[in-house]
Each structure stands twice: as structure tokens, then as C-alpha cells.
Amino acid sequence: MARPSDARSRLIRVASALFRQRGYDGVGLTEILEASGAPKGSFYHHFPEGKEQLAEACMQYAGEQIGGFLDTAMAGAPDFPAGIRRFAAGMADWFERSGFREGCPVTSIVLATVPQSQPHTAAALAVFEDWEQRLSAHASRLGYKLTRAEAELLLMLVEGAWILGRVQQSKEPLIRAAEVFLATHGSP
């Protein structure tokens, strides 16, 4: 019996990393294929609509990765502010380990393709909605009322801090984003 191929997941993982580092327009299909070791035929088997379809899958993958990281940070938190701080610190540490080269995997695609690409717009909206819902669920579990607008504000602060941190080559903007949010929205 033939072993199932992991080409699809490998393509998504490799392309996600490349998009985080250089953005959607900074990465070509040839580079993705070389880095993943996947043949071109396999790529088009899994992504018949090409790079745009792969990027959509990358946004979904990255959304789940960040969402899972948020869940992990919040799971052991004694309260909502502690969970937000754990999330920000963990993201900041990961960002620092990347040499401040890896931006938000969703934003790195969105900046180049939205609003032109309807599939990317829909994927980004779904990811951001999922992150907001996770934040709200954790806040509720920890005895905090978090409105949708507040969850959205936190995401805006984190996304902006990620960009600023990349420019400054510093994790401090991510840490400050959490503190700014908590200074105005951190009580039950």
C-alpha cells in the first residue's frame, strides 16, 4: 500500500514561513517548490488555482497556529490580564527567535492581495473572527466581559506592534501593546 503524500501540508508550512519572511509578492512559486521539495505536478494537484489558493490555505493554517498559541497562553492563566501578557510575551519571544524577520502570517499576505483577492479577503476575515471569538471565550471563562470591539482593538494593537517591532528589530512593541490594552480594558 502506498504511503500518503504529505506534499500539501509541506507546501503550506514552507510557503507560510516564506510569506512571513518576505510577504506574498516576495516569494515565487519556483522558490516554494524548491524549498518544499514538492514537484510542480503535486502542487497543481493540491492547488489547481495556483499561488492564490496556496496563500489562502496558508492563512487558514497560520490562523489556526496563532489561535492555538492563544489558547495555550490563556489555558493556564489565572486571570485574563495574565493570559494576555503570556500571549504577548510568547509571541514576542517567537518573533525575537526569528531574528525579527517573520511577520504575521496573515498580514504578510493581506497587505499584497486584499481587496483584489476575494478568497484572501474571506480567509482573513474568518481568521480574525476566529481570534476574536477565542479571545472572548477565554475572557468569559476567566470572568471578564470582552466586547467584540475590545477584542478587535487588541488584535489591531498586536498587528500594529508586530509591524513596528519588525521595523525596530525589537519585541518591546508587542509587550507594550498588551500593556496598553490592559491599562484601559484589563479589569472585569
SELO-258802 format. One line per 4 residues: number of its first residue (from 1); their letters; for each residue x, y, z of N, C-alpha, C, O. Coordinates in nm, 2 decimals. Example, Ala and Ser with C-alpha at 12.3 -4.5 7.8 and 13.67 -1.06 7.14 Angstrom:
// residues 2
1) as) 1.32/-0.57/0.78/1.23/-0.45/0.78/1.32/-0.33/0.78/1.42/-0.33/0.85 ~ 1.28/-0.22/0.71/1.37/-0.11/0.71/1.29/0.00/0.79/1.34/0.11/0.80 .
This chain:
// residues 188
1) marp) 0.08/-0.12/0.00/0.00/0.00/0.00/0.09/0.12/0.00/0.18/0.13/0.08 ~ 0.06/0.22/-0.09/0.14/0.34/-0.10/0.12/0.43/0.02/0.00/0.45/0.07 ~ 0.22/0.49/0.07/0.22/0.58/0.18/0.16/0.72/0.13/0.20/0.77/0.02 ~ 0.06/0.77/0.20/0.00/0.90/0.16/0.11/1.01/0.16/0.20/1.02/0.24 .
5) sdar) 0.10/1.10/0.06/0.19/1.21/0.05/0.16/1.32/0.15/0.05/1.35/0.18 ~ 0.27/1.38/0.20/0.25/1.50/0.28/0.28/1.63/0.21/0.30/1.73/0.27 ~ 0.28/1.62/0.07/0.31/1.73/-0.01/0.23/1.85/0.02/0.28/1.97/0.03 ~ 0.10/1.84/0.04/0.01/1.95/0.06/0.05/2.02/0.19/0.06/2.14/0.19 .
9) srli) 0.06/1.95/0.30/0.09/2.01/0.43/0.23/2.07/0.42/0.26/2.18/0.48 ~ 0.33/2.01/0.36/0.46/2.06/0.34/0.46/2.19/0.26/0.53/2.29/0.30 ~ 0.39/2.19/0.15/0.38/2.32/0.08/0.32/2.43/0.16/0.37/2.54/0.15 ~ 0.22/2.40/0.24/0.16/2.51/0.32/0.25/2.55/0.43/0.27/2.67/0.45 .
13) rvas) 0.32/2.46/0.50/0.42/2.50/0.60/0.53/2.59/0.54/0.57/2.69/0.60 ~ 0.59/2.54/0.43/0.70/2.61/0.37/0.66/2.75/0.32/0.73/2.85/0.34 ~ 0.55/2.75/0.25/0.50/2.88/0.19/0.47/2.98/0.30/0.49/3.09/0.29 ~ 0.41/2.93/0.41/0.37/3.01/0.52/0.50/3.08/0.58/0.50/3.20/0.61 .
17) alfr) 0.60/3.00/0.60/0.73/3.06/0.65/0.79/3.16/0.56/0.83/3.27/0.60 ~ 0.79/3.13/0.43/0.84/3.22/0.33/0.76/3.35/0.32/0.81/3.46/0.32 ~ 0.63/3.34/0.32/0.54/3.46/0.32/0.56/3.54/0.45/0.56/3.66/0.44 ~ 0.58/3.48/0.56/0.60/3.55/0.69/0.73/3.64/0.68/0.74/3.75/0.73 .
21) qrgy) 0.83/3.58/0.61/0.96/3.65/0.60/0.96/3.76/0.49/1.02/3.86/0.51 ~ 0.90/3.73/0.38/0.91/3.82/0.26/0.79/3.87/0.20/0.79/3.94/0.10 ~ 0.67/3.83/0.26/0.55/3.87/0.20/0.51/3.79/0.08/0.59/3.72/0.02 ~ 0.38/3.81/0.04/0.33/3.73/-0.07/0.40/3.76/-0.20/0.44/3.67/-0.28 .
25) dgvg) 0.42/3.89/-0.23/0.49/3.92/-0.36/0.64/3.89/-0.36/0.70/3.89/-0.47 ~ 0.70/3.87/-0.25/0.84/3.85/-0.24/0.88/3.70/-0.25/1.00/3.67/-0.24 ~ 0.78/3.62/-0.28/0.81/3.47/-0.29/0.75/3.42/-0.41/0.63/3.44/-0.44 ~ 0.83/3.35/-0.49/0.77/3.29/-0.62/0.74/3.15/-0.60/0.79/3.08/-0.51 .
29) ltei) 0.67/3.10/-0.69/0.63/2.96/-0.69/0.75/2.86/-0.70/0.75/2.76/-0.63 ~ 0.84/2.90/-0.79/0.96/2.81/-0.80/1.03/2.80/-0.67/1.08/2.69/-0.63 ~ 1.05/2.91/-0.59/1.11/2.90/-0.46/1.04/2.82/-0.36/1.10/2.74/-0.29 ~ 0.90/2.83/-0.37/0.82/2.74/-0.28/0.84/2.60/-0.31/0.85/2.51/-0.22 .
33) leas) 0.84/2.56/-0.44/0.86/2.42/-0.48/1.00/2.37/-0.44/1.01/2.26/-0.39 ~ 1.10/2.45/-0.46/1.24/2.41/-0.43/1.25/2.39/-0.28/1.30/2.29/-0.23 ~ 1.20/2.48/-0.20/1.21/2.47/-0.05/1.13/2.36/0.00/1.17/2.30/0.11 ~ 1.02/2.33/-0.06/0.93/2.22/-0.01/0.97/2.08/-0.06/0.93/1.98/0.00 .
37) gapk) 1.04/2.08/-0.17/1.08/1.95/-0.23/0.96/1.89/-0.30/0.97/1.77/-0.34 ~ 0.85/1.96/-0.32/0.73/1.91/-0.39/0.74/1.93/-0.54/0.79/2.04/-0.58 ~ 0.70/1.83/-0.62/0.70/1.85/-0.76/0.59/1.95/-0.81/0.49/1.96/-0.74 ~ 0.61/2.01/-0.92/0.51/2.11/-0.97/0.38/2.04/-0.99/0.27/2.10/-0.97 .
41) gsfy) 0.38/1.92/-1.04/0.25/1.85/-1.06/0.18/1.82/-0.93/0.05/1.83/-0.93 ~ 0.25/1.80/-0.83/0.18/1.78/-0.70/0.13/1.91/-0.65/0.02/1.91/-0.59 ~ 0.20/2.02/-0.67/0.15/2.15/-0.63/0.01/2.18/-0.70/-0.08/2.21/-0.63 ~ 0.01/2.16/-0.83/-0.12/2.19/-0.90/-0.23/2.09/-0.88/-0.34/2.11/-0.90 .
45) hhfp) -0.19/1.97/-0.83/-0.29/1.87/-0.79/-0.36/1.92/-0.66/-0.48/1.91/-0.65 ~ -0.28/1.97/-0.57/-0.34/2.02/-0.44/-0.39/2.16/-0.45/-0.49/2.20/-0.38 ~ -0.34/2.24/-0.54/-0.37/2.38/-0.55/-0.39/2.42/-0.70/-0.31/2.49/-0.76 ~ -0.50/2.37/-0.76/-0.52/2.39/-0.90/-0.54/2.53/-0.94/-0.51/2.57/-1.06 .
49) egke) -0.57/2.62/-0.85/-0.59/2.76/-0.88/-0.46/2.84/-0.85/-0.45/2.96/-0.86 ~ -0.35/2.77/-0.82/-0.22/2.83/-0.81/-0.18/2.89/-0.68/-0.24/2.85/-0.57 ~ -0.09/2.99/-0.68/-0.04/3.05/-0.56/-0.14/3.12/-0.48/-0.13/3.11/-0.36 ~ -0.24/3.17/-0.54/-0.35/3.24/-0.46/-0.42/3.14/-0.37/-0.45/3.17/-0.26 .
53) qlae) -0.45/3.02/-0.42/-0.51/2.92/-0.34/-0.42/2.87/-0.23/-0.47/2.84/-0.12 ~ -0.29/2.85/-0.26/-0.20/2.81/-0.16/-0.19/2.92/-0.05/-0.19/2.88/0.07 ~ -0.19/3.04/-0.09/-0.18/3.15/0.01/-0.31/3.15/0.10/-0.30/3.18/0.22 ~ -0.42/3.12/0.04/-0.55/3.11/0.12/-0.53/3.00/0.23/-0.57/3.01/0.34 .
57) acmq) -0.48/2.88/0.18/-0.46/2.77/0.28/-0.35/2.81/0.38/-0.37/2.77/0.50 ~ -0.25/2.89/0.34/-0.15/2.93/0.44/-0.22/3.02/0.55/-0.18/3.02/0.66 ~ -0.31/3.11/0.50/-0.38/3.20/0.60/-0.46/3.11/0.70/-0.46/3.14/0.82 ~ -0.53/3.01/0.65/-0.61/2.93/0.74/-0.51/2.85/0.83/-0.54/2.84/0.95 .
61) yage) -0.40/2.80/0.78/-0.31/2.73/0.86/-0.25/2.82/0.97/-0.25/2.79/1.09 ~ -0.21/2.94/0.93/-0.15/3.03/1.02/-0.25/3.08/1.13/-0.22/3.10/1.24 ~ -0.37/3.10/1.08/-0.48/3.14/1.18/-0.49/3.03/1.29/-0.51/3.07/1.40 ~ -0.49/2.91/1.25/-0.50/2.80/1.35/-0.38/2.79/1.44/-0.39/2.77/1.56 .
65) qigg) -0.26/2.82/1.38/-0.14/2.81/1.46/-0.14/2.92/1.57/-0.12/2.90/1.68 ~ -0.18/3.05/1.53/-0.18/3.16/1.62/-0.30/3.14/1.72/-0.28/3.16/1.84 ~ -0.41/3.09/1.67/-0.52/3.06/1.76/-0.49/2.96/1.86/-0.53/2.97/1.98 ~ -0.42/2.85/1.82/-0.38/2.75/1.92/-0.28/2.81/2.02/-0.28/2.77/2.14 .
69) fldt) -0.19/2.90/1.97/-0.09/2.96/2.06/-0.17/3.04/2.17/-0.13/3.05/2.28 ~ -0.27/3.12/2.12/-0.35/3.20/2.21/-0.42/3.11/2.31/-0.42/3.14/2.43 ~ -0.48/3.00/2.27/-0.54/2.90/2.36/-0.45/2.85/2.46/-0.48/2.84/2.58 ~ -0.33/2.81/2.42/-0.23/2.76/2.51/-0.19/2.87/2.62/-0.18/2.84/2.74 .
73) amag) -0.17/2.99/2.57/-0.13/3.10/2.66/-0.24/3.13/2.76/-0.21/3.15/2.88 ~ -0.36/3.12/2.72/-0.48/3.15/2.81/-0.52/3.04/2.90/-0.57/3.06/3.00 ~ -0.49/2.91/2.85/-0.53/2.80/2.93/-0.48/2.79/3.07/-0.56/2.76/3.16 ~ -0.36/2.82/3.10/-0.30/2.82/3.23/-0.30/2.95/3.30/-0.25/2.96/3.41 .
77) apdf) -0.37/3.05/3.25/-0.36/3.18/3.31/-0.46/3.19/3.42/-0.57/3.14/3.42 ~ -0.42/3.25/3.53/-0.51/3.27/3.65/-0.61/3.37/3.63/-0.72/3.37/3.69 ~ -0.59/3.47/3.54/-0.69/3.57/3.50/-0.66/3.62/3.36/-0.56/3.59/3.30 ~ -0.75/3.70/3.31/-0.74/3.75/3.17/-0.62/3.83/3.15/-0.55/3.81/3.05 .
81) pagi) -0.58/3.93/3.23/-0.46/4.01/3.21/-0.34/3.92/3.20/-0.25/3.94/3.12 ~ -0.33/3.82/3.29/-0.21/3.73/3.29/-0.21/3.65/3.16/-0.10/3.63/3.10 ~ -0.32/3.61/3.11/-0.33/3.54/2.98/-0.28/3.62/2.86/-0.21/3.58/2.78 ~ -0.33/3.75/2.86/-0.29/3.84/2.76/-0.14/3.87/2.76/-0.07/3.87/2.66 .
85) rrfa) -0.09/3.88/2.88/0.06/3.90/2.90/0.14/3.78/2.85/0.24/3.79/2.79 ~ 0.09/3.66/2.89/0.15/3.54/2.84/0.15/3.53/2.69/0.25/3.49/2.63 ~ 0.04/3.56/2.63/0.03/3.55/2.49/0.13/3.65/2.42/0.20/3.61/2.33 ~ 0.13/3.78/2.47/0.22/3.88/2.41/0.36/3.84/2.43/0.44/3.85/2.34 .
89) agma) 0.40/3.79/2.55/0.54/3.76/2.58/0.58/3.64/2.49/0.69/3.64/2.44 ~ 0.49/3.54/2.47/0.52/3.42/2.39/0.54/3.46/2.24/0.63/3.42/2.18 ~ 0.45/3.55/2.19/0.46/3.60/2.06/0.59/3.68/2.04/0.66/3.66/1.94 ~ 0.62/3.76/2.14/0.74/3.84/2.13/0.87/3.76/2.13/0.96/3.79/2.06 .
93) dwfe) 0.87/3.65/2.21/0.99/3.56/2.22/1.00/3.49/2.08/1.11/3.48/2.03 ~ 0.89/3.44/2.03/0.90/3.37/1.90/0.95/3.47/1.79/1.03/3.43/1.71 ~ 0.90/3.59/1.80/0.94/3.69/1.70/1.09/3.72/1.71/1.16/3.73/1.61 ~ 1.14/3.73/1.83/1.28/3.75/1.86/1.37/3.64/1.81/1.47/3.66/1.74 .
97) rsgf) 1.32/3.51/1.83/1.39/3.40/1.78/1.40/3.39/1.63/1.49/3.34/1.57 ~ 1.30/3.45/1.56/1.31/3.46/1.42/1.40/3.57/1.36/1.42/3.58/1.24 ~ 1.47/3.64/1.45/1.55/3.75/1.41/1.47/3.87/1.37/1.52/3.95/1.29 ~ 1.35/3.87/1.42/1.25/3.98/1.38/1.22/3.98/1.23/1.19/4.09/1.17 .
101) regc) 1.24/3.87/1.17/1.21/3.86/1.02/1.07/3.81/0.99/1.02/3.83/0.88 ~ 1.01/3.74/1.08/0.88/3.68/1.05/0.76/3.76/1.10/0.74/3.76/1.22 ~ 0.69/3.82/1.01/0.58/3.90/1.04/0.46/3.81/1.06/0.46/3.69/1.05 ~ 0.34/3.87/1.09/0.22/3.80/1.10/0.19/3.73/0.97/0.19/3.79/0.86 .
105) pvts) 0.17/3.60/0.98/0.15/3.52/0.85/0.02/3.56/0.78/0.02/3.53/0.65 ~ -0.08/3.61/0.84/-0.20/3.65/0.77/-0.17/3.79/0.71/-0.20/3.81/0.59 ~ -0.12/3.88/0.78/-0.10/4.02/0.74/0.00/4.02/0.62/-0.01/4.10/0.53 ~ 0.10/3.93/0.62/0.20/3.93/0.51/0.14/3.90/0.38/0.19/3.94/0.28 .
109) ivla) 0.03/3.83/0.38/-0.04/3.80/0.25/-0.15/3.91/0.22/-0.16/3.96/0.11 ~ -0.22/3.95/0.33/-0.33/4.05/0.31/-0.27/4.18/0.25/-0.34/4.24/0.17 ~ -0.16/4.23/0.30/-0.11/4.36/0.25/-0.09/4.36/0.10/-0.09/4.47/0.04 ~ -0.06/4.25/0.04/-0.03/4.24/-0.10/-0.16/4.20/-0.19/-0.16/4.23/-0.31 .
113) tvpq) -0.26/4.14/-0.13/-0.36/4.08/-0.21/-0.50/4.13/-0.18/-0.59/4.11/-0.26 ~ -0.53/4.20/-0.07/-0.66/4.24/-0.03/-0.67/4.39/-0.06/-0.58/4.46/-0.02 ~ -0.78/4.43/-0.13/-0.91/4.37/-0.15/-0.92/4.30/-0.29/-1.03/4.25/-0.32 ~ -0.82/4.30/-0.37/-0.83/4.24/-0.50/-0.87/4.09/-0.50/-0.95/4.05/-0.58 .
117) sqph) -0.82/4.02/-0.40/-0.85/3.88/-0.39/-0.96/3.85/-0.30/-0.95/3.87/-0.17 ~ -1.08/3.82/-0.35/-1.19/3.78/-0.26/-1.17/3.66/-0.17/-1.21/3.67/-0.06 ~ -1.10/3.56/-0.23/-1.07/3.44/-0.14/-0.98/3.48/-0.02/-1.00/3.43/0.09 ~ -0.88/3.57/-0.04/-0.80/3.61/0.06/-0.87/3.70/0.16/-0.85/3.70/0.28 .
121) taaa) -0.96/3.79/0.11/-1.04/3.87/0.20/-1.12/3.79/0.29/-1.13/3.81/0.41 ~ -1.19/3.69/0.23/-1.28/3.60/0.31/-1.19/3.52/0.41/-1.24/3.50/0.53 ~ -1.08/3.47/0.37/-0.99/3.39/0.46/-0.94/3.48/0.58/-0.95/3.43/0.69 ~ -0.90/3.60/0.55/-0.85/3.69/0.66/-0.97/3.72/0.75/-0.95/3.72/0.87 .
125) lavf) -1.08/3.75/0.70/-1.20/3.78/0.79/-1.23/3.67/0.88/-1.26/3.68/1.00 ~ -1.22/3.55/0.82/-1.25/3.43/0.90/-1.15/3.41/1.01/-1.18/3.37/1.13 ~ -1.02/3.43/0.98/-0.92/3.41/1.08/-0.93/3.52/1.19/-0.93/3.48/1.31 ~ -0.95/3.64/1.15/-0.97/3.75/1.25/-1.09/3.72/1.34/-1.09/3.75/1.46 .
129) edwe) -1.20/3.68/1.28/-1.32/3.64/1.36/-1.29/3.53/1.46/-1.34/3.54/1.57 ~ -1.22/3.43/1.41/-1.18/3.32/1.50/-1.10/3.37/1.62/-1.13/3.33/1.73 ~ -1.00/3.45/1.59/-0.92/3.50/1.70/-1.00/3.59/1.80/-0.98/3.57/1.92 ~ -1.09/3.67/1.75/-1.18/3.75/1.83/-1.27/3.66/1.92/-1.28/3.68/2.04 .
133) qrls) -1.32/3.55/1.86/-1.41/3.46/1.93/-1.33/3.38/2.04/-1.38/3.36/2.15 ~ -1.21/3.35/2.01/-1.12/3.28/2.11/-1.09/3.37/2.23/-1.10/3.33/2.34 ~ -1.06/3.50/2.19/-1.03/3.59/2.30/-1.15/3.61/2.39/-1.14/3.61/2.51 ~ -1.27/3.63/2.33/-1.39/3.65/2.40/-1.43/3.53/2.49/-1.47/3.54/2.60 .
137) ahas) -1.41/3.41/2.44/-1.43/3.28/2.51/-1.34/3.27/2.63/-1.38/3.24/2.74 ~ -1.21/3.30/2.61/-1.12/3.30/2.72/-1.15/3.41/2.83/-1.15/3.38/2.95 ~ -1.19/3.53/2.78/-1.22/3.63/2.87/-1.34/3.59/2.96/-1.34/3.61/3.08 ~ -1.44/3.54/2.89/-1.56/3.49/2.96/-1.53/3.39/3.07/-1.58/3.39/3.18 .
141) rlgy) -1.45/3.29/3.03/-1.41/3.18/3.12/-1.34/3.23/3.24/-1.35/3.18/3.35 ~ -1.26/3.34/3.22/-1.18/3.40/3.33/-1.26/3.51/3.40/-1.20/3.59/3.48 ~ -1.39/3.53/3.37/-1.47/3.63/3.44/-1.46/3.77/3.39/-1.49/3.86/3.47 ~ -1.42/3.78/3.27/-1.41/3.92/3.21/-1.51/3.93/3.09/-1.54/3.84/3.02 .
145) kltr) -1.57/4.05/3.08/-1.66/4.08/2.97/-1.58/4.15/2.87/-1.52/4.26/2.89 ~ -1.56/4.09/2.75/-1.49/4.15/2.64/-1.58/4.17/2.52/-1.63/4.07/2.47 ~ -1.60/4.29/2.48/-1.69/4.31/2.37/-1.61/4.28/2.24/-1.49/4.27/2.24 ~ -1.68/4.27/2.14/-1.62/4.24/2.01/-1.53/4.36/1.97/-1.42/4.33/1.92 .
149) aeae) -1.57/4.48/2.00/-1.48/4.59/1.97/-1.35/4.59/2.04/-1.25/4.63/1.99 ~ -1.36/4.54/2.17/-1.24/4.53/2.25/-1.15/4.42/2.20/-1.02/4.44/2.20 ~ -1.20/4.31/2.16/-1.12/4.20/2.10/-1.06/4.25/1.97/-0.94/4.22/1.95 ~ -1.13/4.32/1.89/-1.08/4.38/1.77/-0.97/4.48/1.80/-0.87/4.48/1.73 .
153) lllm) -0.99/4.56/1.90/-0.88/4.66/1.94/-0.76/4.58/1.98/-0.65/4.63/1.94 ~ -0.77/4.48/2.05/-0.65/4.40/2.09/-0.58/4.35/1.97/-0.45/4.36/1.96 ~ -0.65/4.29/1.87/-0.59/4.24/1.75/-0.52/4.36/1.67/-0.41/4.34/1.62 ~ -0.58/4.47/1.67/-0.52/4.59/1.60/-0.39/4.63/1.67/-0.29/4.66/1.60 .
157) lveg) -0.39/4.63/1.80/-0.27/4.66/1.87/-0.16/4.56/1.84/-0.04/4.60/1.82 ~ -0.19/4.44/1.85/-0.09/4.33/1.82/-0.04/4.34/1.68/0.08/4.33/1.66 ~ -0.13/4.35/1.58/-0.09/4.36/1.44/0.00/4.48/1.42/0.11/4.47/1.35 ~ -0.04/4.59/1.47/0.05/4.71/1.46/0.18/4.70/1.53/0.28/4.74/1.48 .
161) awil) 0.18/4.64/1.65/0.30/4.62/1.72/0.40/4.52/1.65/0.52/4.54/1.65 ~ 0.34/4.43/1.58/0.42/4.33/1.50/0.50/4.40/1.39/0.62/4.38/1.37 ~ 0.43/4.49/1.32/0.49/4.57/1.22/0.60/4.66/1.28/0.71/4.67/1.23 ~ 0.56/4.74/1.38/0.66/4.83/1.45/0.78/4.75/1.50/0.89/4.80/1.49 .
165) grvq) 0.75/4.64/1.56/0.86/4.55/1.61/0.96/4.51/1.50/1.08/4.50/1.52 ~ 0.90/4.48/1.39/0.99/4.43/1.28/1.08/4.55/1.23/1.19/4.53/1.20 ~ 1.02/4.67/1.22/1.10/4.78/1.18/1.20/4.82/1.29/1.32/4.85/1.25 ~ 1.17/4.81/1.41/1.26/4.85/1.52/1.35/4.73/1.56/1.45/4.75/1.63 .
169) qske) 1.33/4.61/1.50/1.40/4.49/1.54/1.40/4.47/1.69/1.50/4.45/1.76 ~ 1.27/4.48/1.74/1.25/4.47/1.89/1.12/4.40/1.92/1.02/4.41/1.85 ~ 1.12/4.32/2.03/1.00/4.26/2.07/0.92/4.35/2.17/0.80/4.32/2.20 ~ 0.97/4.46/2.21/0.91/4.55/2.30/0.77/4.60/2.25/0.68/4.62/2.34 .
173) plir) 0.75/4.63/2.13/0.62/4.68/2.08/0.51/4.58/2.11/0.40/4.62/2.15 ~ 0.54/4.45/2.10/0.43/4.35/2.13/0.40/4.35/2.28/0.29/4.34/2.32 ~ 0.50/4.36/2.37/0.48/4.37/2.51/0.40/4.49/2.55/0.31/4.49/2.63 ~ 0.44/4.61/2.49/0.37/4.73/2.51/0.23/4.73/2.47/0.14/4.78/2.53 .
177) aaev) 0.20/4.66/2.35/0.06/4.65/2.30/-0.03/4.59/2.41/-0.14/4.63/2.43 ~ 0.02/4.48/2.47/-0.06/4.41/2.57/-0.08/4.50/2.69/-0.20/4.51/2.74 ~ 0.02/4.58/2.73/0.01/4.67/2.85/-0.09/4.78/2.82/-0.16/4.82/2.90 ~ -0.08/4.84/2.70/-0.17/4.95/2.66/-0.31/4.90/2.66/-0.40/4.97/2.71 .
181) flat) -0.34/4.78/2.60/-0.47/4.73/2.61/-0.52/4.71/2.75/-0.63/4.75/2.78 ~ -0.44/4.64/2.83/-0.48/4.61/2.97/-0.50/4.74/3.05/-0.58/4.74/3.15 ~ -0.43/4.84/3.02/-0.44/4.97/3.10/-0.58/5.02/3.09/-0.63/5.09/3.18 ~ -0.64/5.00/2.97/-0.78/5.05/2.95/-0.89/4.95/2.95/-1.01/4.98/2.96 .
185) hgsp) -0.85/4.82/2.93/-0.95/4.71/2.92/-0.92/4.59/3.00/-0.98/4.48/2.97 ~ -0.84/4.60/3.10/-0.80/4.48/3.17/-0.87/4.45/3.30/-0.83/4.35/3.36 ~ -0.98/4.52/3.33/-1.05/4.48/3.45/-1.18/4.42/3.42/-1.24/4.44/3.31 ~ -1.23/4.33/3.51/-1.36/4.26/3.48/-1.48/4.35/3.45/-1.59/4.30/3.43 .
